[in-house]
Amino acid sequence: MESTTLKLITTANAAELLAVSETVAKKVLLRYGLHPVDYGPGRGRGLRWPYLGVLRVIEQMQTEVVCPGLLDFELGRGLRIFASGSHSRVGDY
């Protein structure tokens, strides 16, 4: 029988999976419509993200980069990702 337990990970773990800082990870996940569970203030508490949701965001980001055409969206604070065909670049503008 499969477990129905939702696996949650910290913002630090999500940032590691996305290979970005915690601040950028939070912005990216929220931008893609993924919302955290907030365990409130205190040591060992804070935001937790659904593990499978983070993996889906990564998959969606990869799909957008590989799709033909020009993709240009803001991730906040002037960070933009440009993708055209198989070439992509990330930079602060």
Secondary structure as UniProt FT lines:
FT   STRAND          8..10
FT   HELIX           11..18
FT   HELIX           22..31
FT   TURN            32..33
FT   STRAND          37..38
FT   TURN            43..44
FT   STRAND          47..50
FT   HELIX           51..66
FT   STRAND          70..74
FT   TURN            77..78
FT   STRAND          79..84
FT   TURN            85..86
FT   STRAND          87..92
//
